[in-house]
Amino acid sequence: MEFTFPNYYKEFSCIAGSCPDTCCAGWQIVIDNKTLKKYQHFKGPFHNRLHNDIDWKEHVFRQYNRRCAFLNEENLCDIYTEAGPKMLCDTCRNYPRHIEEFEGLREISLSLSCPEAARILLSQKEKVHFVTIEKEAAEETYDDFDYFLFTALMDTRDLLIKIIQNRNVPIRKRLWKVLAITHDFQLCLNKNELCDMLPPLKSLILKWGLLAQWLY
């Protein structure tokens, strides 16, 4: 299995109570089934709190004033402090890490809705690049996986990254190019004309002198 992530990914560490915001308010936090069973069988005085502040039907934490019931006044998680980090659900353990799954590939990123993740990204002075490693992991197959669409998207994305990172071109012009390419790609996709996508895109790239950077 291949795992791809941005070069700054491992710099992230939750800053907890020092965060200017909180990821535990304003949205419902879904609890995975495995963790839900842990909460059901938890022993000790914290059991009653877990039982009362979980919506067992919807599999979410209850909220009070749009804040998670376990978020205390210091913006810290009472589950973490009272029951330990192993009792966090998958959502809380993984955020702001985000994973896109493809056959044989996992792409991992950091959500910019997290202030600390945004700070790390925006503080990068050099061009962002991506690291790919191979690890032993169970691979899933998908009956509806469209390999041709996947490779077309990957190739087009590589081009878009090269365009947006070309600092010899004004940022506004780079954005125009990116929007033009994504517009044409989406049109071909909507019309089920993916096989006809390459000629118009190549024509656009030729005009900008970028053909050698894509597919060849």
N, C-alpha and C positions, 0 to 999 in steps of 0.2 A: 504494500500500500504506500502511495506517495502522499506526503503532507507538504503543503505549500503555505508559507506565511510571510508577511512583510518583515524586513530586516529589523524594524524597531519593536517587533511583537514581544520579545522577551524582556523588554525594558519595563513592561507594565507590572505594577503591583498596586492593589487596592490601597488607597490612603485613608479609608474608613472615616473616622470622625473628623479628619482634616479636610474632607472633600467639601467644596463650596455648595454642592447639591447633594441629592441622595437618589440612588437607583431603586429605593424601596417605597416610593410614593408616586401617585399619579397613574398607576397602571396595575392591573391584576397580575399577580405572580402565580403562575400555574405550578402545581406540585406534581412531580412525576410519581408514578404508581409505586416504584420501589421505595422512595422516601416516605410516601404516604403510609406504607406498611410499617416503616420504622417508627413513625409518629404514633401509630395505633398501638404499638407494643412497647412504647417507651415507659420505663419505670422511674419512679421518683416524684418529688413534689412538683416538677415542671410538667408532669403529665396532664394535670387539669388545665393548665394554661394552653397547652397544645390542643387539647380536646375542644376547648371553648372557642379558640380564636382561629379555627380552620373551618372553612365551608366544605364539609365532607362530600356534599352532593356535587358541587362545582369543581372540587379539587383545587381550591385556591385559598390563600390566606385572607382572612377577613381584613377589612379596612375601616379605619376611623379617621374622619376628616381627610380621606383620600391617602392616608398613610397606612402602611402595613401594620397590623396589630402588634407585631414583634419589633417594630422600630421604636427605640426609646428616645428620650429627650436629647441625648447626646448624638443622635443619628447613628447609633450602633445597634446591631442585631442581637436581641435577647436570646434567640436560638443559639447563635454562635457562642455567646458568653455563658449561657446556662447549661447547654447540652453539648457544646463542642462543635468544631468545624465539620466533623464527619456527619453531622445531622442536617447540614444544609441541603436543600433540594438542588436538582441539577441546574435549574434556572439561576439560582443565587450563586451557586458554585462557579458557573461558567461565565456569567455576565462580567464584563462587556465582550467576552470572546464570542465570536460568531463563526459557525462552521457551515460551509456549503458542501454537500456530498455529491460526488459523481462516481461512476464506476472506476474503481482503482485509484481515486484521487479525493483528497479532502483539502479544501481551501479554508484557511483559518485567518480571521481578521479581528480587529477591535472596533467596536461600535463607537462612533463619534458622539453618541448621546451621553457618553461618559466623559466628564470634564478632564479627568486625568489622561484618558486615552487620547482625547483631542489635543491636550497640551503636548503630549509626547510627539504626535504626528506633526503638529504645527511648529515644533521646535527643531525639526530636522533641517539641517543646512544643506546636506548633500541629497542627490536624487534618491528617492526611495527605490529599493530593489527587493526582489522576492527570493526567498530561500526555499529549496525543495529538498526534503530528506525522505528516505525510505525506512519504514518501520513495519515490523510484523503486526498485522491486524487483520481481523476478519473482514473479508470483502463481501459487499452486497451486490447483487445484480438487480437491474430494473428492467421490467418487460417493455416499458415505454421509452427507454433511453434512446435518443436520436443521436447517434455518433456523428453523422454528417453535420447536423446543426451545432453540436458541441464543438467540433473542430473549427467550423466557420466562426463561431462566437469567440473562441480562443484566439484565432488568428487576427480577427478584427480588433479584439481587445489589446493584443500586443501592439498593433499599429497605433491605436488611440493613446496608449501609454507613451510610445515613442514621440508622438506629436505633442502631447501635453508637456513632456519633459524637455522639449527642444527650446532652451532658453535663449536661443539666437533669434527666435520669432516672438513678437509681442504677444502677451497673454490673450488679448482680445482676438487676434487672428487665429491663435491656437484653438480657442474655444469655438470659433466659426467652423474650423475644419472638423473638429470633433462632432459638432452638431450636424454638419452636412453628411458625414459618413454614417452616423447613427440613424439619421432620418432615412437615408437610402436603404440601409440594412433593414429597418423596420418595414418599409414599404414592400420590399421583396418578400419579407417574412409574411406579411399580411396577405399577400397575393399568392402565397404558396409557390413563389418563384425563386426559391433559394438557389437553385442551379444557375439562375440568370443573374445572381447577385454579383459575381466576381467581375464581369466585364465593366459595369458602370463604376464599381468601386476602383478598379484598376485605372479607369479613365480619370477619376478624380485624383488618384495618387500620382499619376503621370503628370498632371498639371502642376502638382506641387513638387515634382522631382523626388518623390519618396518611393517609387516603385521598388528600388533595390532593397528597401528596408522591409519589404513585406512579401512573403511567399517565395522569394528567390534568394 
